[in-house]
Structures are given as structure tokens and as C-alpha cells.
Amino acid sequence: MSKIQRLLLAVSALLMAASLAVAGPLPLSVFGPDNPQITKITAFPNLICPPGFGCGGMFTGTVGGNLTELWCVDAQRIVNQNEEVPASVHLISNLGAPGVDPEVRSSTVMGSGWKYYGSDPDLQTAKQRYTAAAWLIESYTPGMLNPANDSINQEKQKVIWSLLYVGTGGQDPGDQSASPWLAAAKAALQNGYQAAHWAVLSWGVYATDSWIGDLDPNTPRQTLLVRVVPEPGFYGLLGLGLSTLIFLARRRQSAAS
């Protein structure tokens, strides 16, 4: 076996192992309003905790058995570690479609409307607000997978919470109109940012909730953001493909000799 073949084989093994053991984006099979997935938060490795508030940031957990990363985008309720709940996963790009938007978060949840920025034309819909939240998450430093619990990320977390707050339950993040990060998120939307590869994970927030078909639009929801691309298993398939190429190359060498 040549050095290049050995290198390719090692890379393929690493890719297949990564696809099985590392948290990553969710497969499309878990998506849809009528496709509940058992969700569990297993760890809180990268919390962002603004002074005087609970903590947000990045969590890890499982959705439908898939290990993934999740980001906190509202202060409606504290998520308990290892709490298992049925949740639905909606692509941000699909928000606004019939039967989807009200199940996640709309301007009429509980009849209260958005607590903040209700007159802002850039922030009228759930799609606009979750898109802004995704942009802010991508701006976390040093990176969205390992955000630091510093004053800048804490301010971003408060802006995210304020975008999704409907004025009842949890902690009120306050009006963040003066934050330059709210202005930056709105500018990103105006410049065409679309939150590609992001989805909303949504479930009921009270113990009395039960899963009966679609989510009830009149009940407040705990929501998190998750990444959705590339498809989990992509790296495993890539590794398998590399291994196949190596096998075929070796067969050709054996036949030639």
C-alpha cells in the first residue's frame, strides 16, 4: 500500500468515527411539525451567563437519538439536564408556511404579542427573529461552538432573548434597542442573511403539556436553535467512499502485477 493510500485510509477511518461519535447537524429525517423527536439536554459545556440572569449559550444533547449542539434563544424556561421531552424541528427557511410558524413562535402566542420591537418592520415575524438570532449565534467569539462567557457574548445573548420574548414567564431580558448587536443583526437581515442550515427545536414548557398532534399555538414554547447541514452521516459516507476507492485502486494494482 502506498503512502497516499495509507493516508486516505486513515482519513476515512477518522471521518467514519467522527460521524458516529461527534455532535453535529441533524438529519432531515427528524424534521416536520408532525414528527415529534425525543429530545434531551445532556451537558452545558459552553454557558453564557449575563449578570443577574440565568444562562444561555451552547448545550449538547440528543434529538431523536442524534448527538447534536443546541443554542439557547429564549428565556421562557430553564432547561433541565437529562429532561426528556417530545419536540418538533422546523427549518427556519420554512417558518411562515401553513401549520409551521404558529407552532414555533408567532406574534400572537398567548395573545400577548412580542414584548419588544413590535413596530420594527425588520422584526415582525418568527422567521425574521429566529434568523436574527442565528446570525448573532454565528457571531459568538471565539466561535459558536465554544463561545466565551464574556461581556460581549453576554450582550449578544440578551439581545437574542429579547427578540424571542413574548412577555410572560421566565426572565425578562429587557429592551435591547440600544445594543449595537441588535443593529448589526438587523443589518445582516437587510443585506440578505437567511440563516441557511439552521432550524428551530420547539417543545411545550409546562409539565402538564402532552403531545397530541401538532403543537398548540396558544401555549408558550421553549425553543432552541440547531444546525441542520451537512446531513449527519455525511462524513461517514465520505469515509466509506474513500475506503472503496482505496480498495479498487489496490485491486487494479494486483491485477496489473
Summary of the structure (lengths in Angstrom):
residues: 257
radius of gyration: 20.9
end to end distance: 13.6
largest distance: 77.3
contacts: 805
relative contact order: 0.21
helix: 37%
strand: 21%
